[in-house]
Amino acid sequence: MGAIWGNCIVNSTCHLGKMTTHMDDKHRGCEEKLTNSLQNGVEFFSFLCDNKDVGGFRPCLTFLVMKRSAFTLVELLVVIAVVVILVAILIPAVNAARENARRNQCLANQRNLAIAMIDYAKANNGLPGYLNQLGATPPRSWVVSILPMIGENRRYEFLMRNPPVPSEVDQATVPLSVLLCPSDRPEGNARLNYVVNCGPATEHFPGNQQNFPTNSVPVVNGGDIAPHFTLFKDRRSGLTSINSRVRIEDIPDGASNTILLSENVNAGVWQGMVSSLDELPTSSGTFTRDSTAVANFGFVWANQAAFAPNSTIAGPRPSSRHPGTIIAAFADGSARVINDNIGIWEWLRLVCPDDEKARRPFSDGGLNLQGL
């Protein structure tokens, strides 16, 4: 094959993409022109064909090849801009997909816990308390009560041993994934994200503390003031609610309309044994029930913004790391996503087990919640 450059005819061959040019003495004068052209980034080749009719070689195909040594600054900036735009589009999409997966896992966790509570209620003629006196051991949370229902019999045995063996307690309280929201996952042993429905705030927070007499007759002021509205009671020794349980089939509003548990980023440790929970009844026969005790394991509700979902006031209210939502499990074993902007009366209808009675005045055993 030959190549023509100006008036010069040269022979050329290609080896691995590099042009090797062979010139005879007759056409060596063209070398400088060819070299300068290649240095300027342009190659112009004419392939020659042997044509005996015209007396030798003639051009049969000509093409131009532009050789570029690097990107220009404008092209580089365009590429960077495209990459930045793609990243800006993809990162939120990836984060949203991850959060969706975490939310689904949280839904599954709460469904499993609700089903375990239903199984416990069937076996024990009612729901556990948010705190329970289980034998001679210190008061334990609702979590300990349902450990056998979620396949954690070994943990239950260790925590029920009296006196406790420290090494066994350490083994029993290692993190349990079903008790942790994937969007939060607090660090440390026995950490908890899920809290149970402990009834109206008036049961626990009139003046931040209230004493409850040990007599067996519930009264409006001073005893179990909301027996019809509290699903998970305080079942420590010395309280009127020690022998009181709520059966799921007896919930007036129905299992599918009543929340059993939700989540709280401020929940405590699930095994119990918090100092404020180990107090004994006073000499007057009363037992102090304070806000710290219920806030570790439960949530309360009232016609107040402080107890609404994801309230900015840390305490015994539902809260989560899920953007704009919380998750709650119902007494029928289902779990649902609930928006933060839910109306207060709509929220109260979901957490109150007896809306009709709650509308009655205090003097008639109700809660005076006229909006239900």
Kinemage of the C-alpha trace (Angstrom):
@kinemage 1
@onewidth
@group {chain A} dominant
@subgroup {mainchain}
@vectorlist {calphas} color= white
{ca met a 1} P 0.000 0.000 0.000
{ca gly a 2} L 1.267 3.492 -0.724
{ca ala a 3} L 0.413 6.890 0.715
{ca ile a 4} L 0.611 10.209 -1.152
{ca trp a 5} L 1.650 13.381 0.697
{ca gly a 6} L 1.560 16.450 -1.491
{ca asn a 7} L 3.563 15.347 -4.543
{ca cys a 8} L 5.308 12.574 -2.645
{ca ile a 9} L 4.513 8.892 -2.830
{ca val a 10} L 5.635 6.772 0.144
{ca asn a 11} L 5.191 3.198 1.263
{ca ser a 12} L 3.656 2.699 4.706
{ca thr a 13} L 2.856 -0.162 7.055
{ca cys a 14} L 1.068 -0.259 10.478
{ca his a 15} L 2.301 -2.102 13.530
{ca leu a 16} L 0.044 -2.078 16.629
{ca gly a 17} L -1.523 1.235 15.713
{ca lys a 18} L 1.772 3.067 14.971
{ca met a 19} L 2.532 4.185 11.475
{ca thr a 20} L 5.978 3.164 10.208
{ca thr a 21} L 6.884 5.045 7.061
{ca his a 22} L 9.404 3.844 4.502
{ca met a 23} L 10.602 6.352 1.923
{ca asp a 24} L 12.997 6.007 -0.904
{ca asp a 25} L 15.560 8.686 -1.648
{ca lys a 26} L 13.413 10.156 -4.403
{ca his a 27} L 10.696 11.121 -1.936
{ca arg a 28} L 12.730 11.796 1.230
{ca gly a 29} L 12.077 15.472 0.840
{ca cys a 30} L 8.536 14.874 1.869
{ca glu a 31} L 9.553 13.540 5.316
{ca glu a 32} L 9.768 16.941 6.965
{ca lys a 33} L 6.302 17.899 5.678
{ca leu a 34} L 4.819 14.637 6.947
{ca thr a 35} L 6.519 14.940 10.374
{ca asn a 36} L 5.393 18.521 10.912
{ca ser a 37} L 1.850 17.598 10.001
{ca leu a 38} L 1.777 14.735 12.504
{ca gln a 39} L 3.124 16.992 15.246
{ca asn a 40} L 0.292 19.420 14.568
{ca gly a 41} L -2.186 16.679 15.327
{ca val a 42} L -3.426 15.994 11.783
{ca glu a 43} L -2.952 12.973 9.598
{ca phe a 44} L -4.080 13.013 5.965
{ca phe a 45} L -3.784 9.784 4.046
{ca ser a 46} L -4.632 8.780 0.520
{ca phe a 47} L -4.767 5.083 -0.145
{ca leu a 48} L -3.440 4.330 -3.612
{ca cys a 49} L -4.663 1.629 -5.893
{ca asp a 50} L -2.729 0.048 -8.699
{ca asn a 51} L -4.521 0.989 -11.912
{ca lys a 52} L -2.790 -0.110 -15.017
{ca asp a 53} L -5.230 1.831 -17.212
{ca val a 54} L -3.919 5.204 -15.954
{ca gly a 55} L -0.329 4.131 -15.862
{ca gly a 56} L 0.266 3.375 -12.194
{ca phe a 57} L -1.044 4.484 -8.828
{ca arg a 58} L -4.111 6.684 -8.311
{ca pro a 59} L -6.005 7.819 -5.185
{ca cys a 60} L -8.980 5.599 -4.465
{ca leu a 61} L -9.872 6.577 -0.814
{ca thr a 62} L -8.968 9.597 1.221
{ca phe a 63} L -9.735 10.256 4.896
{ca leu a 64} L -8.752 12.687 7.620
{ca val a 65} L -7.835 11.607 11.175
{ca met a 66} L -7.668 14.171 13.983
{ca lys a 67} L -5.248 13.206 16.759
{ca arg a 68} L -6.158 14.636 20.207
{ca ser a 69} L -3.622 14.464 22.992
{ca ala a 70} L -5.991 15.554 25.888
{ca phe a 71} L -9.383 17.002 26.886
{ca thr a 72} L -9.880 20.705 26.684
{ca leu a 73} L -10.786 22.555 29.890
{ca val a 74} L -14.355 23.088 28.685
{ca glu a 75} L -14.832 19.390 27.963
{ca leu a 76} L -13.423 18.466 31.376
{ca leu a 77} L -15.803 20.864 33.124
{ca val a 78} L -18.745 19.428 31.201
{ca val a 79} L -17.829 15.887 32.281
{ca ile a 80} L -17.477 16.989 35.911
{ca ala a 81} L -20.849 18.748 35.773
{ca val a 82} L -22.536 15.637 34.387
{ca val a 83} L -21.000 13.458 37.107
{ca val a 84} L -22.110 15.876 39.842
{ca ile a 85} L -25.668 15.914 38.495
{ca leu a 86} L -25.783 12.108 38.359
{ca val a 87} L -24.471 11.833 41.932
{ca ala a 88} L -27.011 14.409 43.120
{ca ile a 89} L -29.775 12.324 41.558
{ca leu a 90} L -28.532 8.923 42.709
{ca ile a 91} L -27.589 9.605 46.364
{ca pro a 92} L -31.111 10.624 47.503
{ca ala a 93} L -32.551 7.682 45.606
{ca val a 94} L -30.118 5.276 47.281
{ca asn a 95} L -30.778 6.791 50.728
{ca ala a 96} L -34.535 6.576 50.171
{ca ala a 97} L -34.227 2.911 49.177
{ca arg a 98} L -32.183 2.172 52.300
{ca glu a 99} L -34.647 3.969 54.569
{ca asn a 100} L -37.514 2.103 52.933
{ca ala a 101} L -35.760 -1.177 53.729
{ca arg a 102} L -35.174 -0.066 57.335
{ca arg a 103} L -38.818 0.993 57.686
{ca asn a 104} L -39.977 -2.398 56.399
{ca gln a 105} L -37.731 -4.125 58.936
{ca cys a 106} L -39.177 -1.944 61.705
{ca leu a 107} L -42.678 -2.922 60.591
{ca ala a 108} L -41.673 -6.584 60.730
{ca asn a 109} L -40.139 -6.159 64.211
{ca gln a 110} L -43.289 -4.599 65.620
{ca arg a 111} L -45.522 -7.204 63.994
{ca asn a 112} L -43.448 -9.944 65.610
{ca leu a 113} L -43.639 -8.251 69.009
{ca ala a 114} L -47.402 -7.731 68.702
{ca ile a 115} L -47.905 -11.400 67.810
{ca ala a 116} L -45.746 -12.408 70.797
{ca met a 117} L -47.928 -10.254 73.062
{ca ile a 118} L -51.067 -11.848 71.643
{ca asp a 119} L -49.598 -15.296 72.350
{ca tyr a 120} L -48.679 -14.193 75.892
{ca ala a 121} L -52.190 -12.834 76.488
{ca lys a 122} L -53.731 -16.105 75.379
{ca ala a 123} L -51.463 -18.134 77.662
{ca asn a 124} L -51.778 -15.816 80.681
{ca asn a 125} L -55.339 -14.530 80.386
{ca gly a 126} L -54.212 -11.019 79.541
{ca leu a 127} L -51.396 -8.701 78.526
{ca pro a 128} L -48.290 -8.257 80.708
{ca gly a 129} L -47.643 -5.032 82.559
{ca tyr a 130} L -45.141 -2.544 81.291
{ca leu a 131} L -43.416 -3.498 84.569
{ca asn a 132} L -43.970 -6.866 86.232
{ca gln a 133} L -43.161 -8.558 89.501
{ca leu a 134} L -41.953 -11.923 88.221
{ca gly a 135} L -41.316 -14.070 91.242
{ca ala a 136} L -38.634 -12.879 93.647
{ca thr a 137} L -36.559 -11.112 91.005
{ca pro a 138} L -36.438 -7.317 90.720
{ca pro a 139} L -39.224 -5.778 88.599
{ca arg a 140} L -38.878 -6.702 84.936
{ca ser a 141} L -40.173 -4.985 81.828
{ca trp a 142} L -42.755 -6.304 79.406
{ca val a 143} L -39.894 -7.497 77.199
{ca val a 144} L -38.758 -10.084 79.742
{ca ser a 145} L -42.305 -11.393 80.022
{ca ile a 146} L -42.549 -12.188 76.303
{ca leu a 147} L -39.003 -13.515 75.757
{ca pro a 148} L -40.223 -17.149 75.592
{ca met a 149} L -42.771 -16.087 72.957
{ca ile a 150} L -40.019 -14.863 70.629
{ca gly a 151} L -37.816 -17.920 71.065
{ca glu a 152} L -35.504 -16.439 73.725
{ca asn a 153} L -36.069 -18.983 76.492
{ca arg a 154} L -32.410 -19.032 77.510
{ca arg a 155} L -32.373 -15.283 78.114
{ca tyr a 156} L -35.557 -15.607 80.166
{ca glu a 157} L -34.041 -18.328 82.351
{ca phe a 158} L -30.918 -16.266 83.022
{ca leu a 159} L -32.894 -13.160 83.971
{ca met a 160} L -35.284 -15.092 86.211
{ca arg a 161} L -32.502 -16.659 88.250
{ca asn a 162} L -32.452 -15.419 91.845
{ca pro a 163} L -29.958 -14.276 92.858
{ca pro a 164} L -28.836 -13.269 89.371
{ca val a 165} L -25.488 -14.443 88.003
{ca pro a 166} L -23.670 -11.417 86.507
{ca ser a 167} L -22.130 -13.379 83.636
{ca glu a 168} L -25.530 -14.818 82.731
{ca val a 169} L -27.162 -11.378 82.879
{ca asp a 170} L -24.487 -10.116 80.475
{ca gln a 171} L -25.287 -12.953 78.085
{ca ala a 172} L -29.026 -12.416 78.410
{ca thr a 173} L -28.870 -8.709 77.647
{ca val a 174} L -26.743 -8.673 74.503
{ca pro a 175} L -28.515 -6.640 71.773
{ca leu a 176} L -31.658 -8.267 70.408
{ca ser a 177} L -32.429 -7.119 66.870
{ca val a 178} L -36.214 -7.511 67.158
{ca leu a 179} L -36.170 -4.840 69.889
{ca leu a 180} L -34.204 -2.294 67.847
{ca cys a 181} L -35.367 -0.030 65.043
{ca pro a 182} L -32.849 -0.285 62.156
{ca ser a 183} L -33.064 3.479 61.639
{ca asp a 184} L -31.876 4.134 65.200
{ca arg a 185} L -30.085 1.110 66.733
{ca pro a 186} L -28.876 2.569 70.074
{ca glu a 187} L -25.638 1.123 71.363
{ca gly a 188} L -25.222 -0.965 74.500
{ca asn a 189} L -26.733 -4.064 76.046
{ca ala a 190} L -30.489 -4.379 76.628
{ca arg a 191} L -31.251 -1.257 74.594
{ca leu a 192} L -34.823 -0.794 73.475
{ca asn a 193} L -36.645 1.181 70.773
{ca tyr a 194} L -40.184 -0.130 71.209
{ca val a 195} L -42.620 1.009 73.897
{ca val a 196} L -46.075 -0.173 74.915
{ca asn a 197} L -49.376 1.674 75.341
{ca cys a 198} L -49.518 2.638 79.024
{ca gly a 199} L -52.744 4.594 78.883
{ca pro a 200} L -53.618 8.248 79.472
{ca ala a 201} L -51.068 10.661 80.880
{ca thr a 202} L -53.376 11.362 83.830
{ca glu a 203} L -52.564 7.847 85.043
{ca his a 204} L -48.899 8.721 85.495
{ca phe a 205} L -48.255 12.434 85.301
{ca pro a 206} L -50.570 14.544 87.442
{ca gly a 207} L -48.015 16.941 88.905
{ca asn a 208} L -45.285 14.614 87.533
{ca gln a 209} L -45.872 12.091 90.358
{ca gln a 210} L -48.792 10.398 91.994
{ca asn a 211} L -49.119 7.872 94.784
{ca phe a 212} L -51.440 4.913 94.323
{ca pro a 213} L -52.997 3.155 97.339
{ca thr a 214} L -52.825 -0.613 97.549
{ca asn a 215} L -56.566 -1.161 98.037
{ca ser a 216} L -58.294 -3.243 95.393
{ca val a 217} L -61.012 -0.746 94.501
{ca pro a 218} L -60.101 1.497 91.553
{ca val a 219} L -60.996 5.122 92.264
{ca val a 220} L -60.986 8.210 90.090
{ca asn a 221} L -58.467 10.133 92.190
{ca gly a 222} L -55.674 8.292 93.953
{ca gly a 223} L -55.821 4.724 92.665
{ca asp a 224} L -55.875 3.047 89.274
{ca ile a 225} L -57.599 6.078 87.839
{ca ala a 226} L -57.901 4.772 84.295
{ca pro a 227} L -58.489 1.016 84.451
{ca his a 228} L -60.579 1.056 81.282
{ca phe a 229} L -57.967 2.908 79.248
{ca thr a 230} L -54.650 1.351 80.299
{ca leu a 231} L -53.587 -1.699 78.304
{ca phe a 232} L -50.186 -2.221 79.956
{ca lys a 233} L -50.385 -1.589 83.668
{ca asp a 234} L -47.754 -1.297 86.355
{ca arg a 235} L -47.798 -4.797 87.841
{ca arg a 236} L -45.213 -4.401 90.602
{ca ser a 237} L -45.965 -5.568 94.118
{ca gly a 238} L -47.835 -2.997 96.157
{ca leu a 239} L -49.980 -1.629 93.326
{ca thr a 240} L -53.698 -2.109 92.816
{ca ser a 241} L -53.008 -3.237 89.264
{ca ile a 242} L -50.845 -6.208 90.298
{ca asn a 243} L -53.657 -8.674 89.643
{ca ser a 244} L -55.255 -6.705 86.820
{ca arg a 245} L -54.742 -7.781 83.209
{ca val a 246} L -56.354 -6.681 79.982
{ca arg a 247} L -57.533 -9.373 77.588
{ca ile a 248} L -57.269 -8.448 73.939
{ca glu a 249} L -60.731 -9.791 73.152
{ca asp a 250} L -62.164 -7.423 75.781
{ca ile a 251} L -60.859 -4.232 74.138
{ca pro a 252} L -64.083 -2.287 73.457
{ca asp a 253} L -62.910 -0.557 70.272
{ca gly a 254} L -61.589 -3.811 68.804
{ca ala a 255} L -58.091 -5.192 68.333
{ca ser a 256} L -57.637 -3.765 64.827
{ca asn a 257} L -58.416 -0.238 66.043
{ca thr a 258} L -56.176 -0.116 69.117
{ca ile a 259} L -52.412 0.404 69.208
{ca leu a 260} L -50.438 -1.976 71.426
{ca leu a 261} L -46.948 -0.575 70.933
{ca ser a 262} L -44.967 1.977 69.001
{ca glu a 263} L -41.387 3.270 69.070
{ca asn a 264} L -39.462 5.854 71.056
{ca val a 265} L -35.879 6.966 70.491
{ca asn a 266} L -35.693 7.838 74.202
{ca ala a 267} L -36.634 4.389 75.522
{ca gly a 268} L -34.479 2.799 78.223
{ca val a 269} L -33.018 -0.650 78.827
{ca trp a 270} L -35.467 -3.515 78.572
{ca gln a 271} L -34.524 -5.873 81.370
{ca gly a 272} L -35.699 -3.486 84.132
{ca met a 273} L -33.611 -3.053 87.284
{ca val a 274} L -33.436 0.741 86.870
{ca ser a 275} L -32.910 2.300 90.313
{ca ser a 276} L -36.221 4.184 90.281
{ca leu a 277} L -38.016 0.926 89.525
{ca asp a 278} L -36.699 -0.995 92.514
{ca glu a 279} L -38.336 1.052 95.236
{ca leu a 280} L -40.530 -0.716 97.773
{ca pro a 281} L -43.962 0.491 98.917
{ca thr a 282} L -43.830 3.254 101.509
{ca ser a 283} L -44.941 2.806 105.097
{ca ser a 284} L -48.288 4.373 104.226
{ca gly a 285} L -48.971 1.541 101.788
{ca thr a 286} L -48.398 3.525 98.625
{ca phe a 287} L -45.982 3.104 95.764
{ca thr a 288} L -44.532 6.034 93.820
{ca arg a 289} L -45.127 5.767 90.097
{ca asp a 290} L -43.077 8.414 88.299
{ca ser a 291} L -42.471 9.615 84.766
{ca thr a 292} L -39.047 7.950 84.507
{ca ala a 293} L -40.483 4.489 85.111
{ca val a 294} L -43.047 4.559 82.338
{ca ala a 295} L -40.801 6.469 79.919
{ca asn a 296} L -38.288 3.618 79.856
{ca phe a 297} L -40.771 1.063 78.553
{ca gly a 298} L -43.992 2.761 77.490
{ca phe a 299} L -45.777 5.782 76.102
{ca val a 300} L -48.803 7.696 77.324
{ca trp a 301} L -51.329 9.892 75.576
{ca ala a 302} L -53.401 12.985 76.199
{ca asn a 303} L -55.025 15.863 74.390
{ca gln a 304} L -51.706 17.714 74.494
{ca ala a 305} L -49.062 18.334 71.841
{ca ala a 306} L -46.335 17.098 74.214
{ca phe a 307} L -47.664 13.538 73.904
{ca ala a 308} L -48.244 13.587 70.136
{ca pro a 309} L -46.086 11.439 67.801
{ca asn a 310} L -42.553 12.820 67.372
{ca ser a 311} L -43.169 15.650 69.792
{ca thr a 312} L -40.037 17.739 70.275
{ca ile a 313} L -40.389 17.193 74.021
{ca ala a 314} L -38.440 14.053 74.906
{ca gly a 315} L -40.444 11.709 77.090
{ca pro a 316} L -42.981 8.886 77.023
{ca arg a 317} L -44.401 9.654 73.582
{ca pro a 318} L -43.915 7.822 70.279
{ca ser a 319} L -40.921 9.031 68.274
{ca ser a 320} L -38.680 7.623 65.564
{ca arg a 321} L -35.827 8.259 63.121
{ca his a 322} L -38.108 7.557 60.169
{ca pro a 323} L -38.537 10.849 58.290
{ca gly a 324} L -42.001 12.278 58.969
{ca thr a 325} L -43.471 9.057 60.349
{ca ile a 326} L -43.655 6.609 63.212
{ca ile a 327} L -44.631 2.941 63.139
{ca ala a 328} L -47.163 1.359 65.470
{ca ala a 329} L -48.396 -2.204 65.979
{ca phe a 330} L -52.034 -2.991 66.733
{ca ala a 331} L -53.701 -5.537 68.985
{ca asp a 332} L -54.605 -7.704 65.979
{ca gly a 333} L -50.924 -8.258 65.128
{ca ser a 334} L -50.738 -5.752 62.271
{ca ala a 335} L -48.325 -2.825 61.997
{ca arg a 336} L -48.808 0.451 60.157
{ca val a 337} L -46.927 3.611 59.221
{ca ile a 338} L -48.437 6.740 60.803
{ca asn a 339} L -47.632 10.275 59.669
{ca asp a 340} L -46.356 12.811 62.181
{ca asn a 341} L -49.029 15.276 61.104
{ca ile a 342} L -51.868 13.020 62.232
{ca gly a 343} L -54.576 15.019 64.002
{ca ile a 344} L -54.583 14.768 67.780
{ca trp a 345} L -58.129 13.350 67.923
{ca glu a 346} L -57.393 10.808 65.220
{ca trp a 347} L -54.306 9.747 67.179
{ca leu a 348} L -56.282 9.468 70.414
{ca arg a 349} L -58.862 7.254 68.707
{ca leu a 350} L -56.050 4.847 67.792
{ca val a 351} L -54.480 4.644 71.253
{ca cys a 352} L -57.583 4.789 73.441
{ca pro a 353} L -59.167 1.326 73.790
{ca asp a 354} L -62.607 2.669 74.735
{ca asp a 355} L -63.523 5.881 72.907
{ca glu a 356} L -67.126 5.938 74.073
{ca lys a 357} L -66.240 5.791 77.757
{ca ala a 358} L -63.367 8.248 77.316
{ca arg a 359} L -65.834 10.912 76.154
{ca arg a 360} L -67.587 10.841 79.511
{ca pro a 361} L -66.647 13.351 82.251
{ca phe a 362} L -64.201 12.421 85.001
{ca ser a 363} L -67.043 12.151 87.472
{ca asp a 364} L -68.524 9.357 85.373
{ca gly a 365} L -65.277 7.401 85.070
{ca gly a 366} L -64.317 8.937 81.731
{ca leu a 367} L -61.509 11.184 80.524
{ca asn a 368} L -63.629 14.087 79.269
{ca leu a 369} L -62.151 13.690 75.761
{ca gln a 370} L -65.104 15.147 73.916
{ca gly a 371} L -63.387 15.078 70.527
{ca leu a 372} L -63.277 11.279 70.314
